[in-house]
């Protein structure tokens, strides 16, 4: 299975809310407030687990940087 995925699809690392909070240097509760207000993308949910695709977090960070420059 791993071999099939590595050959056909690029794997986007899934981040926990704790890892996202470390990237933005904020508390985990702030991450969930930013999800609620639409500043950050909603996570992927798998049962009770929530994970944020790294590419979407990077895109949100780049959008914030672009918005700041404008």
C-alpha positions as CSV (number, residue, x, y, z in Angstrom):
1,X,0.0,0.0,0.0
2,X,2.8,2.5,0.9
3,X,4.5,1.8,-2.3
4,X,1.3,2.5,-4.3
5,X,0.8,5.8,-2.5
6,X,4.4,7.0,-3.0
7,X,4.3,6.3,-6.7
8,X,0.9,7.8,-7.5
9,X,0.2,10.6,-5.0
10,X,2.3,13.2,-3.2
11,X,1.7,12.8,0.5
12,X,0.6,15.9,2.3
13,X,1.7,15.7,5.9
14,X,-1.2,16.0,8.4
15,X,-0.5,18.3,11.4
16,X,-2.1,18.2,14.8
17,X,-3.6,21.4,16.3
18,X,-0.6,21.4,18.6
19,X,1.8,21.5,15.7
20,X,-0.2,24.2,13.9
21,X,-0.1,26.2,17.2
22,X,3.7,25.9,17.3
23,X,4.0,27.1,13.7
24,X,2.0,30.2,14.5
25,X,3.4,30.5,18.1
26,X,0.0,30.7,19.6
27,X,-2.1,28.6,22.0
28,X,-4.1,25.7,20.6
29,X,-7.4,27.5,21.5
30,X,-6.4,30.3,19.2
31,X,-6.0,27.8,16.3
32,X,-9.6,26.7,16.9
33,X,-10.8,30.3,17.1
34,X,-9.1,31.0,13.7
35,X,-10.8,27.9,12.2
36,X,-14.2,29.2,13.5
37,X,-13.7,32.7,12.0
38,X,-12.4,31.3,8.7
39,X,-8.8,32.6,9.0
40,X,-7.5,29.0,9.0
41,X,-8.9,26.1,7.0
42,X,-11.1,23.5,8.7
43,X,-9.2,20.3,9.5
44,X,-9.8,16.9,8.0
45,X,-11.8,14.8,10.5
46,X,-11.4,11.0,10.8
47,X,-13.7,9.9,13.6
48,X,-12.6,11.8,16.6
49,X,-9.2,12.8,15.1
50,X,-8.7,16.2,13.5
51,X,-5.7,16.9,11.3
52,X,-4.7,19.9,9.2
53,X,-3.0,19.3,5.8
54,X,0.4,21.0,5.9
55,X,-0.1,22.5,2.5
56,X,-3.3,24.3,3.6
57,X,-1.6,25.7,6.7
58,X,1.3,27.0,4.6
59,X,-1.2,28.5,2.1
60,X,-3.0,30.3,4.9
61,X,0.3,31.7,6.2
62,X,1.3,32.9,2.8
63,X,-2.2,34.5,2.3
64,X,-1.8,36.3,5.6
65,X,1.7,37.5,4.5
66,X,0.3,38.7,1.2
67,X,-2.6,40.5,2.8
68,X,-0.2,42.3,5.2
69,X,1.8,43.6,2.2
70,X,-1.2,44.9,0.4
